[in-house]
Amino acid sequence: MTIILAAFVCLFCLSADAQKKWRTYENCRLIDNPSNDGDSFHARAGNKRAYIFRLYFVDAPESDTSVPDRLTDQAAYWGTDEKTVQLFGKEAAKFTEKFLANGFTAHSRLIDAMGRSEKKRNYAIIRAGDKDLGEELVRNGLGRVHGKGTDLPEGTSERLMWGRLRSAEREAKAAKRGVWGAVPVVGRAERFDALNTPPDIPEQDLVLSQTVAVYSTMDANRQVGILQRGAEVRVLNAESPTMVRIRFNSADGKSYEALCRMVDIGL
């Protein structure tokens, strides 16, 4: 009887959530707050009230040890260690801050996402222009497909959205973006401080042993091209614990600089 009652209550809650109407909040602005991270943040809708929004579908890396069980689960999910997860948790927070910098639209049913704050958090779909924040986090290897889902306000089914996100995740994993391309920090303390200091890598010439994705020197999350196996590059310096700046020549002899992941070039 207890089990049947619990199942009934659960179904009732799901039904009540589905019946709540979508609300659209345009011209939202991020509110600076130390608790903001990749998937949860404070925002103001126009000049009106403030909210804490939590993404549907996506879970960004933790940036500290305040939720140890989730940190351990994320490390297992990405196949890395907890310190590396924290490092990319900080990167995810920066990514989200930049994504939201010029204003955004939030779609929410004001369903409680719970959390540690005394103020209610609300699940939301967050978009800037035609881009979805959750999908972009996943595509850049800064979020995992995990959490609460929903049918979208324009009618896209929850099932279709899960599929779209898993496709973006496979793309990120294949390209070794974000956490997917990270070399675990544990056991490499002799090379760099785990969370802050880039390693001391001397300038050197390398011949690529595999195809390597290269990223903008202005935005390490934006891929700008691919270098083919056998290409010659000059490693200039480490830009972060996971990225190095390289110089290379194009087919027409012009010199370019870009970023790439250390692990991709064997460093």
ABEGO torsion letter per residue (X at the ends): XAAAAAAAAAAAAAAAAAABBBBBBBGBBBBBBAABBAABBBBBBEABBBBBBBBBGBBBBBABAABAAAAAAAAAAAGBBAAAAAAAAAAAAAAAAAAAAAEBBBBBAGBBAEEABABBBBBBBBBBEABBAAAAAAAAGABBBBEBBBBBAAGBBAAAAAAAAAAAAAAAAAAGBEAAABBBABGAAAABBAAABBBBBBBBBBBBABBBBBBBAABAABBAEBBBBGBBBBBABBABAABBBBBBBBAAGBBBBBBBBAAAAGX
